[in-house]
Amino acid sequence: MTKQEFVEEIAKEAGLTKADAARAVDAYAKAVTKALKAGKKVSLVGFGTYATSKRAAREGRNPRTGETVKIAARTAVTFKAGSKLKDAVN
């Protein structure tokens, strides 16, 4: 599903215009991003939880050449699905 398709679905389900739904989707993404940058978790009961985790620096290997490369430390975003989402999908 593309962002445009997602916005159309939100507009239809919530009875909003596509422009209002697009602003809502953008505001949601911005709010989640802001919270994760601040090191907070975002929990949506029944849907899931967004969080961050630290990944340590490590050495990897280029599969084409076999050369060892350094992979820098980074912060990864994780999502754990909630029980209602899992049940709905299954």
C-alpha positions in Angstrom: 0.0 0.0 0.0 1.4 3.4 -1.0 1.0 6.5 1.1 -1.6 7.8 -1.3 -3.6 4.6 -1.0 -3.3 4.8 2.8 -4.5 8.4 2.8 -7.5 7.5 0.7 -8.4 4.6 3.0 -8.1 6.9 6.1 -10.3 9.5 4.4 -12.9 6.9 3.6 -12.9 5.3 7.1 -12.9 8.6 9.0 -15.2 10.5 6.7 -12.5 13.1 6.0 -11.4 14.9 2.9 -8.3 13.5 1.3 -6.4 16.7 2.2 -7.4 16.4 5.8 -6.5 12.7 5.9 -3.1 13.6 4.3 -2.4 16.2 7.0 -3.4 13.7 9.7 -1.1 11.0 8.3 1.8 13.5 8.0 1.1 14.7 11.6 1.1 11.1 12.9 4.4 10.4 11.2 5.9 13.6 12.5 4.8 13.0 16.1 6.1 9.4 16.1 9.4 10.6 14.6 9.8 13.4 17.2 9.1 11.0 20.1 11.6 8.4 18.8 14.3 11.1 18.3 13.7 12.1 21.9 14.3 8.5 23.0 10.7 7.8 23.9 8.5 4.8 23.1 5.2 5.3 21.3 2.6 2.8 22.4 -0.7 2.5 20.7 -2.7 0.0 22.8 -3.8 -2.9 20.6 -1.9 -1.7 17.6 1.7 -1.8 18.6 4.7 -0.1 20.0 7.4 1.9 18.2 10.8 2.1 20.0 14.5 2.5 19.3 17.4 0.3 20.0 21.1 0.9 19.9 23.2 -1.1 17.5 26.9 -1.4 18.2 29.6 -0.9 15.6 30.7 -4.1 14.0 32.6 -5.6 11.2 30.8 -7.0 8.2 31.9 -8.6 5.0 31.3 -7.5 1.4 29.8 -10.7 -0.1 31.1 -9.8 -3.6 34.7 -9.3 -2.7 35.0 -10.9 0.7 36.6 -7.7 2.0 36.0 -6.8 5.6 34.1 -3.5 6.1 33.3 -1.5 9.2 29.6 -0.9 10.0 29.1 2.1 12.1 27.0 2.2 15.3 23.5 3.4 14.8 20.1 3.7 16.4 17.5 1.4 14.8 13.7 1.8 14.9 11.7 -1.2 16.0 8.0 -2.0 15.9 6.3 -4.7 18.0 2.8 -5.5 16.9 0.0 -5.4 19.5 -2.3 -8.3 20.3 -5.3 -6.9 18.5 -3.3 -6.3 15.3 -1.9 -9.8 15.5 -5.3 -11.3 16.0 -6.8 -9.3 13.1 -4.0 -10.4 10.7 -4.3 -14.0 11.7 
